[in-house]
Amino acid sequence: MQTKNDAVLQGFAPVVDQATHTLILGSFPGAASLRLQQYYAFQHNQFWRLLSGVLKQDFTALAYPDRLQAMLAHGIGLWDVFDACQRQGSLDSAIRQGELNDFGTLQKIYPNIKKLCFNGKTAGKMSAHFIQRGYQTLLLPSSSPAYAQMRMEEKLLKWQLIMENNAKK
């Protein structure tokens, strides 16, 4: 009998289109995101504020579907390293039995994606694998409120590197 503690959680589809050149990868959606079926839905997560600073557009003022479209308009997509896992709460350290997303198929369907930006160290653990597949990679400080070792302003300085050396069409 499967209990709540060992239930397999399912992640989200990628937010990408043919113009996407850069993909921001988290580890796996948190509890608030899973409940609302939205990437970075937890109000204290700094993702949308950081992206606003990087792209010079206020993503926090937009409805969720408009956030995704505006992000795509800049050539940036969004996905997670894990497709499914077991986890209590929202901490990356609690992820168990993580199943990787199908990046091989993604690379075939969206060959313009050249840069992967990892939102935090858990997602970034796979960077060597992606470098071997020909991607440029960038490890970002986590947008999670659990990562409090760095102030928002310091994180933003690192996140601004997302737009450097982008492979444009």
MODELLER restraints for C-alpha pairs under 7 A, 6 or more apart:
rsr = mdl.restraints
at = mdl.atoms
rsr.add(forms.Gaussian(group=physical.xy_distance, feature=features.Distance(at['CA:5:A'], at['CA:88:A']), mean=6.50, stdev=0.5))
rsr.add(forms.Gaussian(group=physical.xy_distance, feature=features.Distance(at['CA:6:A'], at['CA:86:A']), mean=5.88, stdev=0.5))
rsr.add(forms.Gaussian(group=physical.xy_distance, feature=features.Distance(at['CA:7:A'], at['CA:86:A']), mean=6.05, stdev=0.5))
rsr.add(forms.Gaussian(group=physical.xy_distance, feature=features.Distance(at['CA:8:A'], at['CA:84:A']), mean=6.51, stdev=0.5))
rsr.add(forms.Gaussian(group=physical.xy_distance, feature=features.Distance(at['CA:8:A'], at['CA:85:A']), mean=5.44, stdev=0.5))
rsr.add(forms.Gaussian(group=physical.xy_distance, feature=features.Distance(at['CA:8:A'], at['CA:86:A']), mean=4.91, stdev=0.5))
rsr.add(forms.Gaussian(group=physical.xy_distance, feature=features.Distance(at['CA:9:A'], at['CA:84:A']), mean=5.42, stdev=0.5))
rsr.add(forms.Gaussian(group=physical.xy_distance, feature=features.Distance(at['CA:9:A'], at['CA:85:A']), mean=5.39, stdev=0.5))
rsr.add(forms.Gaussian(group=physical.xy_distance, feature=features.Distance(at['CA:9:A'], at['CA:86:A']), mean=5.85, stdev=0.5))
rsr.add(forms.Gaussian(group=physical.xy_distance, feature=features.Distance(at['CA:10:A'], at['CA:83:A']), mean=6.19, stdev=0.5))
rsr.add(forms.Gaussian(group=physical.xy_distance, feature=features.Distance(at['CA:10:A'], at['CA:84:A']), mean=4.55, stdev=0.5))
rsr.add(forms.Gaussian(group=physical.xy_distance, feature=features.Distance(at['CA:10:A'], at['CA:85:A']), mean=6.95, stdev=0.5))
rsr.add(forms.Gaussian(group=physical.xy_distance, feature=features.Distance(at['CA:11:A'], at['CA:28:A']), mean=6.50, stdev=0.5))
rsr.add(forms.Gaussian(group=physical.xy_distance, feature=features.Distance(at['CA:11:A'], at['CA:29:A']), mean=6.39, stdev=0.5))
rsr.add(forms.Gaussian(group=physical.xy_distance, feature=features.Distance(at['CA:11:A'], at['CA:83:A']), mean=4.96, stdev=0.5))
rsr.add(forms.Gaussian(group=physical.xy_distance, feature=features.Distance(at['CA:11:A'], at['CA:84:A']), mean=5.57, stdev=0.5))
rsr.add(forms.Gaussian(group=physical.xy_distance, feature=features.Distance(at['CA:13:A'], at['CA:79:A']), mean=6.99, stdev=0.5))
rsr.add(forms.Gaussian(group=physical.xy_distance, feature=features.Distance(at['CA:14:A'], at['CA:78:A']), mean=5.88, stdev=0.5))
rsr.add(forms.Gaussian(group=physical.xy_distance, feature=features.Distance(at['CA:14:A'], at['CA:79:A']), mean=4.67, stdev=0.5))
rsr.add(forms.Gaussian(group=physical.xy_distance, feature=features.Distance(at['CA:15:A'], at['CA:77:A']), mean=5.25, stdev=0.5))
rsr.add(forms.Gaussian(group=physical.xy_distance, feature=features.Distance(at['CA:15:A'], at['CA:78:A']), mean=5.01, stdev=0.5))
rsr.add(forms.Gaussian(group=physical.xy_distance, feature=features.Distance(at['CA:15:A'], at['CA:79:A']), mean=6.37, stdev=0.5))
rsr.add(forms.Gaussian(group=physical.xy_distance, feature=features.Distance(at['CA:16:A'], at['CA:72:A']), mean=6.79, stdev=0.5))
rsr.add(forms.Gaussian(group=physical.xy_distance, feature=features.Distance(at['CA:16:A'], at['CA:77:A']), mean=4.78, stdev=0.5))
rsr.add(forms.Gaussian(group=physical.xy_distance, feature=features.Distance(at['CA:16:A'], at['CA:78:A']), mean=6.74, stdev=0.5))
rsr.add(forms.Gaussian(group=physical.xy_distance, feature=features.Distance(at['CA:18:A'], at['CA:110:A']), mean=5.91, stdev=0.5))
rsr.add(forms.Gaussian(group=physical.xy_distance, feature=features.Distance(at['CA:18:A'], at['CA:112:A']), mean=6.92, stdev=0.5))
rsr.add(forms.Gaussian(group=physical.xy_distance, feature=features.Distance(at['CA:19:A'], at['CA:75:A']), mean=5.65, stdev=0.5))
rsr.add(forms.Gaussian(group=physical.xy_distance, feature=features.Distance(at['CA:19:A'], at['CA:112:A']), mean=6.82, stdev=0.5))
rsr.add(forms.Gaussian(group=physical.xy_distance, feature=features.Distance(at['CA:20:A'], at['CA:72:A']), mean=6.58, stdev=0.5))
rsr.add(forms.Gaussian(group=physical.xy_distance, feature=features.Distance(at['CA:20:A'], at['CA:75:A']), mean=4.22, stdev=0.5))
rsr.add(forms.Gaussian(group=physical.xy_distance, feature=features.Distance(at['CA:20:A'], at['CA:76:A']), mean=5.38, stdev=0.5))
rsr.add(forms.Gaussian(group=physical.xy_distance, feature=features.Distance(at['CA:20:A'], at['CA:77:A']), mean=5.96, stdev=0.5))
rsr.add(forms.Gaussian(group=physical.xy_distance, feature=features.Distance(at['CA:20:A'], at['CA:112:A']), mean=6.33, stdev=0.5))
rsr.add(forms.Gaussian(group=physical.xy_distance, feature=features.Distance(at['CA:20:A'], at['CA:113:A']), mean=5.76, stdev=0.5))
rsr.add(forms.Gaussian(group=physical.xy_distance, feature=features.Distance(at['CA:21:A'], at['CA:75:A']), mean=5.41, stdev=0.5))
rsr.add(forms.Gaussian(group=physical.xy_distance, feature=features.Distance(at['CA:21:A'], at['CA:76:A']), mean=6.28, stdev=0.5))
rsr.add(forms.Gaussian(group=physical.xy_distance, feature=features.Distance(at['CA:21:A'], at['CA:112:A']), mean=5.22, stdev=0.5))
rsr.add(forms.Gaussian(group=physical.xy_distance, feature=features.Distance(at['CA:21:A'], at['CA:113:A']), mean=4.00, stdev=0.5))
rsr.add(forms.Gaussian(group=physical.xy_distance, feature=features.Distance(at['CA:21:A'], at['CA:114:A']), mean=5.55, stdev=0.5))
rsr.add(forms.Gaussian(group=physical.xy_distance, feature=features.Distance(at['CA:21:A'], at['CA:115:A']), mean=6.48, stdev=0.5))
rsr.add(forms.Gaussian(group=physical.xy_distance, feature=features.Distance(at['CA:21:A'], at['CA:166:A']), mean=6.99, stdev=0.5))
rsr.add(forms.Gaussian(group=physical.xy_distance, feature=features.Distance(at['CA:21:A'], at['CA:167:A']), mean=6.13, stdev=0.5))
rsr.add(forms.Gaussian(group=physical.xy_distance, feature=features.Distance(at['CA:21:A'], at['CA:168:A']), mean=6.63, stdev=0.5))
rsr.add(forms.Gaussian(group=physical.xy_distance, feature=features.Distance(at['CA:22:A'], at['CA:75:A']), mean=6.33, stdev=0.5))
rsr.add(forms.Gaussian(group=physical.xy_distance, feature=features.Distance(at['CA:22:A'], at['CA:76:A']), mean=4.83, stdev=0.5))
rsr.add(forms.Gaussian(group=physical.xy_distance, feature=features.Distance(at['CA:22:A'], at['CA:77:A']), mean=6.16, stdev=0.5))
rsr.add(forms.Gaussian(group=physical.xy_distance, feature=features.Distance(at['CA:22:A'], at['CA:113:A']), mean=5.52, stdev=0.5))
rsr.add(forms.Gaussian(group=physical.xy_distance, feature=features.Distance(at['CA:22:A'], at['CA:114:A']), mean=6.19, stdev=0.5))
rsr.add(forms.Gaussian(group=physical.xy_distance, feature=features.Distance(at['CA:22:A'], at['CA:115:A']), mean=4.72, stdev=0.5))
rsr.add(forms.Gaussian(group=physical.xy_distance, feature=features.Distance(at['CA:22:A'], at['CA:116:A']), mean=5.88, stdev=0.5))
rsr.add(forms.Gaussian(group=physical.xy_distance, feature=features.Distance(at['CA:23:A'], at['CA:76:A']), mean=5.65, stdev=0.5))
rsr.add(forms.Gaussian(group=physical.xy_distance, feature=features.Distance(at['CA:23:A'], at['CA:77:A']), mean=4.56, stdev=0.5))
rsr.add(forms.Gaussian(group=physical.xy_distance, feature=features.Distance(at['CA:23:A'], at['CA:78:A']), mean=5.42, stdev=0.5))
rsr.add(forms.Gaussian(group=physical.xy_distance, feature=features.Distance(at['CA:23:A'], at['CA:113:A']), mean=6.84, stdev=0.5))
rsr.add(forms.Gaussian(group=physical.xy_distance, feature=features.Distance(at['CA:23:A'], at['CA:115:A']), mean=6.28, stdev=0.5))
rsr.add(forms.Gaussian(group=physical.xy_distance, feature=features.Distance(at['CA:23:A'], at['CA:116:A']), mean=4.93, stdev=0.5))
rsr.add(forms.Gaussian(group=physical.xy_distance, feature=features.Distance(at['CA:23:A'], at['CA:117:A']), mean=6.12, stdev=0.5))
rsr.add(forms.Gaussian(group=physical.xy_distance, feature=features.Distance(at['CA:24:A'], at['CA:77:A']), mean=6.15, stdev=0.5))
rsr.add(forms.Gaussian(group=physical.xy_distance, feature=features.Distance(at['CA:24:A'], at['CA:78:A']), mean=4.93, stdev=0.5))
rsr.add(forms.Gaussian(group=physical.xy_distance, feature=features.Distance(at['CA:24:A'], at['CA:79:A']), mean=6.42, stdev=0.5))
rsr.add(forms.Gaussian(group=physical.xy_distance, feature=features.Distance(at['CA:24:A'], at['CA:116:A']), mean=5.90, stdev=0.5))
rsr.add(forms.Gaussian(group=physical.xy_distance, feature=features.Distance(at['CA:24:A'], at['CA:117:A']), mean=4.64, stdev=0.5))
rsr.add(forms.Gaussian(group=physical.xy_distance, feature=features.Distance(at['CA:24:A'], at['CA:118:A']), mean=5.91, stdev=0.5))
rsr.add(forms.Gaussian(group=physical.xy_distance, feature=features.Distance(at['CA:24:A'], at['CA:119:A']), mean=6.73, stdev=0.5))
rsr.add(forms.Gaussian(group=physical.xy_distance, feature=features.Distance(at['CA:25:A'], at['CA:78:A']), mean=6.05, stdev=0.5))
rsr.add(forms.Gaussian(group=physical.xy_distance, feature=features.Distance(at['CA:25:A'], at['CA:79:A']), mean=5.04, stdev=0.5))
rsr.add(forms.Gaussian(group=physical.xy_distance, feature=features.Distance(at['CA:25:A'], at['CA:80:A']), mean=4.72, stdev=0.5))
rsr.add(forms.Gaussian(group=physical.xy_distance, feature=features.Distance(at['CA:25:A'], at['CA:81:A']), mean=6.13, stdev=0.5))
rsr.add(forms.Gaussian(group=physical.xy_distance, feature=features.Distance(at['CA:25:A'], at['CA:116:A']), mean=6.85, stdev=0.5))
rsr.add(forms.Gaussian(group=physical.xy_distance, feature=features.Distance(at['CA:25:A'], at['CA:117:A']), mean=5.97, stdev=0.5))
rsr.add(forms.Gaussian(group=physical.xy_distance, feature=features.Distance(at['CA:25:A'], at['CA:118:A']), mean=4.86, stdev=0.5))
rsr.add(forms.Gaussian(group=physical.xy_distance, feature=features.Distance(at['CA:25:A'], at['CA:119:A']), mean=5.82, stdev=0.5))
rsr.add(forms.Gaussian(group=physical.xy_distance, feature=features.Distance(at['CA:25:A'], at['CA:123:A']), mean=6.63, stdev=0.5))
rsr.add(forms.Gaussian(group=physical.xy_distance, feature=features.Distance(at['CA:26:A'], at['CA:79:A']), mean=6.48, stdev=0.5))
rsr.add(forms.Gaussian(group=physical.xy_distance, feature=features.Distance(at['CA:26:A'], at['CA:80:A']), mean=4.51, stdev=0.5))
rsr.add(forms.Gaussian(group=physical.xy_distance, feature=features.Distance(at['CA:26:A'], at['CA:81:A']), mean=6.22, stdev=0.5))
rsr.add(forms.Gaussian(group=physical.xy_distance, feature=features.Distance(at['CA:26:A'], at['CA:118:A']), mean=6.12, stdev=0.5))
rsr.add(forms.Gaussian(group=physical.xy_distance, feature=features.Distance(at['CA:26:A'], at['CA:119:A']), mean=4.95, stdev=0.5))
rsr.add(forms.Gaussian(group=physical.xy_distance, feature=features.Distance(at['CA:26:A'], at['CA:123:A']), mean=5.59, stdev=0.5))
rsr.add(forms.Gaussian(group=physical.xy_distance, feature=features.Distance(at['CA:27:A'], at['CA:80:A']), mean=5.07, stdev=0.5))
rsr.add(forms.Gaussian(group=physical.xy_distance, feature=features.Distance(at['CA:27:A'], at['CA:81:A']), mean=5.03, stdev=0.5))
rsr.add(forms.Gaussian(group=physical.xy_distance, feature=features.Distance(at['CA:27:A'], at['CA:82:A']), mean=5.94, stdev=0.5))
rsr.add(forms.Gaussian(group=physical.xy_distance, feature=features.Distance(at['CA:27:A'], at['CA:92:A']), mean=6.99, stdev=0.5))
rsr.add(forms.Gaussian(group=physical.xy_distance, feature=features.Distance(at['CA:27:A'], at['CA:122:A']), mean=6.17, stdev=0.5))
rsr.add(forms.Gaussian(group=physical.xy_distance, feature=features.Distance(at['CA:27:A'], at['CA:123:A']), mean=4.61, stdev=0.5))
rsr.add(forms.Gaussian(group=physical.xy_distance, feature=features.Distance(at['CA:28:A'], at['CA:80:A']), mean=5.46, stdev=0.5))
rsr.add(forms.Gaussian(group=physical.xy_distance, feature=features.Distance(at['CA:28:A'], at['CA:81:A']), mean=6.74, stdev=0.5))
rsr.add(forms.Gaussian(group=physical.xy_distance, feature=features.Distance(at['CA:28:A'], at['CA:82:A']), mean=5.69, stdev=0.5))
rsr.add(forms.Gaussian(group=physical.xy_distance, feature=features.Distance(at['CA:29:A'], at['CA:39:A']), mean=6.52, stdev=0.5))
rsr.add(forms.Gaussian(group=physical.xy_distance, feature=features.Distance(at['CA:30:A'], at['CA:90:A']), mean=4.46, stdev=0.5))
rsr.add(forms.Gaussian(group=physical.xy_distance, feature=features.Distance(at['CA:31:A'], at['CA:89:A']), mean=6.14, stdev=0.5))
rsr.add(forms.Gaussian(group=physical.xy_distance, feature=features.Distance(at['CA:31:A'], at['CA:90:A']), mean=5.45, stdev=0.5))
rsr.add(forms.Gaussian(group=physical.xy_distance, feature=features.Distance(at['CA:32:A'], at['CA:41:A']), mean=5.79, stdev=0.5))
rsr.add(forms.Gaussian(group=physical.xy_distance, feature=features.Distance(at['CA:32:A'], at['CA:42:A']), mean=5.31, stdev=0.5))
rsr.add(forms.Gaussian(group=physical.xy_distance, feature=features.Distance(at['CA:33:A'], at['CA:39:A']), mean=5.57, stdev=0.5))
rsr.add(forms.Gaussian(group=physical.xy_distance, feature=features.Distance(at['CA:33:A'], at['CA:40:A']), mean=5.78, stdev=0.5))
rsr.add(forms.Gaussian(group=physical.xy_distance, feature=features.Distance(at['CA:33:A'], at['CA:41:A']), mean=4.67, stdev=0.5))
rsr.add(forms.Gaussian(group=physical.xy_distance, feature=features.Distance(at['CA:33:A'], at['CA:42:A']), mean=6.39, stdev=0.5))
rsr.add(forms.Gaussian(group=physical.xy_distance, feature=features.Distance(at['CA:40:A'], at['CA:47:A']), mean=6.51, stdev=0.5))
rsr.add(forms.Gaussian(group=physical.xy_distance, feature=features.Distance(at['CA:44:A'], at['CA:145:A']), mean=6.11, stdev=0.5))
rsr.add(forms.Gaussian(group=physical.xy_distance, feature=features.Distance(at['CA:45:A'], at['CA:143:A']), mean=5.81, stdev=0.5))
rsr.add(forms.Gaussian(group=physical.xy_distance, feature=features.Distance(at['CA:45:A'], at['CA:144:A']), mean=4.95, stdev=0.5))
rsr.add(forms.Gaussian(group=physical.xy_distance, feature=features.Distance(at['CA:45:A'], at['CA:145:A']), mean=5.51, stdev=0.5))
rsr.add(forms.Gaussian(group=physical.xy_distance, feature=features.Distance(at['CA:46:A'], at['CA:143:A']), mean=4.85, stdev=0.5))
rsr.add(forms.Gaussian(group=physical.xy_distance, feature=features.Distance(at['CA:46:A'], at['CA:144:A']), mean=6.39, stdev=0.5))
rsr.add(forms.Gaussian(group=physical.xy_distance, feature=features.Distance(at['CA:47:A'], at['CA:143:A']), mean=5.13, stdev=0.5))
rsr.add(forms.Gaussian(group=physical.xy_distance, feature=features.Distance(at['CA:48:A'], at['CA:59:A']), mean=5.87, stdev=0.5))
rsr.add(forms.Gaussian(group=physical.xy_distance, feature=features.Distance(at['CA:48:A'], at['CA:60:A']), mean=5.98, stdev=0.5))
rsr.add(forms.Gaussian(group=physical.xy_distance, feature=features.Distance(at['CA:49:A'], at['CA:59:A']), mean=6.96, stdev=0.5))
rsr.add(forms.Gaussian(group=physical.xy_distance, feature=features.Distance(at['CA:49:A'], at['CA:60:A']), mean=6.46, stdev=0.5))
rsr.add(forms.Gaussian(group=physical.xy_distance, feature=features.Distance(at['CA:50:A'], at['CA:156:A']), mean=5.83, stdev=0.5))
rsr.add(forms.Gaussian(group=physical.xy_distance, feature=features.Distance(at['CA:52:A'], at['CA:58:A']), mean=4.96, stdev=0.5))
rsr.add(forms.Gaussian(group=physical.xy_distance, feature=features.Distance(at['CA:52:A'], at['CA:59:A']), mean=5.38, stdev=0.5))
rsr.add(forms.Gaussian(group=physical.xy_distance, feature=features.Distance(at['CA:53:A'], at['CA:156:A']), mean=6.85, stdev=0.5))
rsr.add(forms.Gaussian(group=physical.xy_distance, feature=features.Distance(at['CA:54:A'], at['CA:159:A']), mean=6.64, stdev=0.5))
rsr.add(forms.Gaussian(group=physical.xy_distance, feature=features.Distance(at['CA:54:A'], at['CA:160:A']), mean=5.09, stdev=0.5))
rsr.add(forms.Gaussian(group=physical.xy_distance, feature=features.Distance(at['CA:59:A'], at['CA:67:A']), mean=5.68, stdev=0.5))
rsr.add(forms.Gaussian(group=physical.xy_distance, feature=features.Distance(at['CA:71:A'], at['CA:77:A']), mean=6.80, stdev=0.5))
rsr.add(forms.Gaussian(group=physical.xy_distance, feature=features.Distance(at['CA:81:A'], at['CA:100:A']), mean=5.81, stdev=0.5))
rsr.add(forms.Gaussian(group=physical.xy_distance, feature=features.Distance(at['CA:81:A'], at['CA:101:A']), mean=5.87, stdev=0.5))
rsr.add(forms.Gaussian(group=physical.xy_distance, feature=features.Distance(at['CA:81:A'], at['CA:123:A']), mean=5.98, stdev=0.5))
rsr.add(forms.Gaussian(group=physical.xy_distance, feature=features.Distance(at['CA:82:A'], at['CA:98:A']), mean=5.89, stdev=0.5))
rsr.add(forms.Gaussian(group=physical.xy_distance, feature=features.Distance(at['CA:82:A'], at['CA:99:A']), mean=5.39, stdev=0.5))
rsr.add(forms.Gaussian(group=physical.xy_distance, feature=features.Distance(at['CA:82:A'], at['CA:100:A']), mean=4.36, stdev=0.5))
rsr.add(forms.Gaussian(group=physical.xy_distance, feature=features.Distance(at['CA:82:A'], at['CA:101:A']), mean=5.26, stdev=0.5))
rsr.add(forms.Gaussian(group=physical.xy_distance, feature=features.Distance(at['CA:83:A'], at['CA:99:A']), mean=5.64, stdev=0.5))
rsr.add(forms.Gaussian(group=physical.xy_distance, feature=features.Distance(at['CA:83:A'], at['CA:100:A']), mean=5.48, stdev=0.5))
rsr.add(forms.Gaussian(group=physical.xy_distance, feature=features.Distance(at['CA:83:A'], at['CA:101:A']), mean=4.66, stdev=0.5))
rsr.add(forms.Gaussian(group=physical.xy_distance, feature=features.Distance(at['CA:84:A'], at['CA:98:A']), mean=5.87, stdev=0.5))
rsr.add(forms.Gaussian(group=physical.xy_distance, feature=features.Distance(at['CA:84:A'], at['CA:99:A']), mean=5.24, stdev=0.5))
rsr.add(forms.Gaussian(group=physical.xy_distance, feature=features.Distance(at['CA:85:A'], at['CA:95:A']), mean=6.38, stdev=0.5))
rsr.add(forms.Gaussian(group=physical.xy_distance, feature=features.Distance(at['CA:85:A'], at['CA:96:A']), mean=5.85, stdev=0.5))
rsr.add(forms.Gaussian(group=physical.xy_distance, feature=features.Distance(at['CA:85:A'], at['CA:97:A']), mean=5.27, stdev=0.5))
rsr.add(forms.Gaussian(group=physical.xy_distance, feature=features.Distance(at['CA:85:A'], at['CA:98:A']), mean=4.28, stdev=0.5))
rsr.add(forms.Gaussian(group=physical.xy_distance, feature=features.Distance(at['CA:85:A'], at['CA:99:A']), mean=6.10, stdev=0.5))
rsr.add(forms.Gaussian(group=physical.xy_distance, feature=features.Distance(at['CA:86:A'], at['CA:95:A']), mean=5.91, stdev=0.5))
rsr.add(forms.Gaussian(group=physical.xy_distance, feature=features.Distance(at['CA:86:A'], at['CA:96:A']), mean=4.98, stdev=0.5))
rsr.add(forms.Gaussian(group=physical.xy_distance, feature=features.Distance(at['CA:86:A'], at['CA:97:A']), mean=5.97, stdev=0.5))
rsr.add(forms.Gaussian(group=physical.xy_distance, feature=features.Distance(at['CA:86:A'], at['CA:98:A']), mean=6.98, stdev=0.5))
rsr.add(forms.Gaussian(group=physical.xy_distance, feature=features.Distance(at['CA:87:A'], at['CA:94:A']), mean=5.43, stdev=0.5))
rsr.add(forms.Gaussian(group=physical.xy_distance, feature=features.Distance(at['CA:87:A'], at['CA:95:A']), mean=4.83, stdev=0.5))
rsr.add(forms.Gaussian(group=physical.xy_distance, feature=features.Distance(at['CA:87:A'], at['CA:96:A']), mean=6.01, stdev=0.5))
rsr.add(forms.Gaussian(group=physical.xy_distance, feature=features.Distance(at['CA:88:A'], at['CA:94:A']), mean=6.36, stdev=0.5))
rsr.add(forms.Gaussian(group=physical.xy_distance, feature=features.Distance(at['CA:92:A'], at['CA:122:A']), mean=6.59, stdev=0.5))
rsr.add(forms.Gaussian(group=physical.xy_distance, feature=features.Distance(at['CA:114:A'], at['CA:135:A']), mean=5.20, stdev=0.5))
rsr.add(forms.Gaussian(group=physical.xy_distance, feature=features.Distance(at['CA:114:A'], at['CA:136:A']), mean=6.09, stdev=0.5))
rsr.add(forms.Gaussian(group=physical.xy_distance, feature=features.Distance(at['CA:114:A'], at['CA:167:A']), mean=6.25, stdev=0.5))
rsr.add(forms.Gaussian(group=physical.xy_distance, feature=features.Distance(at['CA:115:A'], at['CA:135:A']), mean=5.50, stdev=0.5))
rsr.add(forms.Gaussian(group=physical.xy_distance, feature=features.Distance(at['CA:115:A'], at['CA:136:A']), mean=4.59, stdev=0.5))
rsr.add(forms.Gaussian(group=physical.xy_distance, feature=features.Distance(at['CA:115:A'], at['CA:137:A']), mean=5.62, stdev=0.5))
rsr.add(forms.Gaussian(group=physical.xy_distance, feature=features.Distance(at['CA:116:A'], at['CA:135:A']), mean=6.64, stdev=0.5))
rsr.add(forms.Gaussian(group=physical.xy_distance, feature=features.Distance(at['CA:116:A'], at['CA:136:A']), mean=6.23, stdev=0.5))
rsr.add(forms.Gaussian(group=physical.xy_distance, feature=features.Distance(at['CA:116:A'], at['CA:137:A']), mean=4.82, stdev=0.5))
rsr.add(forms.Gaussian(group=physical.xy_distance, feature=features.Distance(at['CA:116:A'], at['CA:138:A']), mean=6.35, stdev=0.5))
rsr.add(forms.Gaussian(group=physical.xy_distance, feature=features.Distance(at['CA:117:A'], at['CA:137:A']), mean=5.71, stdev=0.5))
rsr.add(forms.Gaussian(group=physical.xy_distance, feature=features.Distance(at['CA:117:A'], at['CA:138:A']), mean=4.63, stdev=0.5))
rsr.add(forms.Gaussian(group=physical.xy_distance, feature=features.Distance(at['CA:117:A'], at['CA:139:A']), mean=5.88, stdev=0.5))
rsr.add(forms.Gaussian(group=physical.xy_distance, feature=features.Distance(at['CA:117:A'], at['CA:140:A']), mean=6.63, stdev=0.5))
rsr.add(forms.Gaussian(group=physical.xy_distance, feature=features.Distance(at['CA:117:A'], at['CA:162:A']), mean=6.93, stdev=0.5))
rsr.add(forms.Gaussian(group=physical.xy_distance, feature=features.Distance(at['CA:118:A'], at['CA:124:A']), mean=5.09, stdev=0.5))
rsr.add(forms.Gaussian(group=physical.xy_distance, feature=features.Distance(at['CA:118:A'], at['CA:138:A']), mean=6.15, stdev=0.5))
rsr.add(forms.Gaussian(group=physical.xy_distance, feature=features.Distance(at['CA:118:A'], at['CA:139:A']), mean=4.89, stdev=0.5))
rsr.add(forms.Gaussian(group=physical.xy_distance, feature=features.Distance(at['CA:118:A'], at['CA:140:A']), mean=5.67, stdev=0.5))
rsr.add(forms.Gaussian(group=physical.xy_distance, feature=features.Distance(at['CA:119:A'], at['CA:139:A']), mean=6.68, stdev=0.5))
rsr.add(forms.Gaussian(group=physical.xy_distance, feature=features.Distance(at['CA:119:A'], at['CA:140:A']), mean=5.14, stdev=0.5))
rsr.add(forms.Gaussian(group=physical.xy_distance, feature=features.Distance(at['CA:119:A'], at['CA:141:A']), mean=6.26, stdev=0.5))
rsr.add(forms.Gaussian(group=physical.xy_distance, feature=features.Distance(at['CA:119:A'], at['CA:142:A']), mean=5.01, stdev=0.5))
rsr.add(forms.Gaussian(group=physical.xy_distance, feature=features.Distance(at['CA:119:A'], at['CA:143:A']), mean=6.70, stdev=0.5))
rsr.add(forms.Gaussian(group=physical.xy_distance, feature=features.Distance(at['CA:120:A'], at['CA:139:A']), mean=6.64, stdev=0.5))
rsr.add(forms.Gaussian(group=physical.xy_distance, feature=features.Distance(at['CA:120:A'], at['CA:140:A']), mean=5.65, stdev=0.5))
rsr.add(forms.Gaussian(group=physical.xy_distance, feature=features.Distance(at['CA:120:A'], at['CA:141:A']), mean=5.15, stdev=0.5))
rsr.add(forms.Gaussian(group=physical.xy_distance, feature=features.Distance(at['CA:120:A'], at['CA:142:A']), mean=3.97, stdev=0.5))
rsr.add(forms.Gaussian(group=physical.xy_distance, feature=features.Distance(at['CA:124:A'], at['CA:139:A']), mean=5.93, stdev=0.5))
rsr.add(forms.Gaussian(group=physical.xy_distance, feature=features.Distance(at['CA:127:A'], at['CA:137:A']), mean=6.51, stdev=0.5))
rsr.add(forms.Gaussian(group=physical.xy_distance, feature=features.Distance(at['CA:131:A'], at['CA:137:A']), mean=6.78, stdev=0.5))
rsr.add(forms.Gaussian(group=physical.xy_distance, feature=features.Distance(at['CA:140:A'], at['CA:158:A']), mean=6.42, stdev=0.5))
rsr.add(forms.Gaussian(group=physical.xy_distance, feature=features.Distance(at['CA:140:A'], at['CA:159:A']), mean=6.15, stdev=0.5))
rsr.add(forms.Gaussian(group=physical.xy_distance, feature=features.Distance(at['CA:141:A'], at['CA:155:A']), mean=6.00, stdev=0.5))
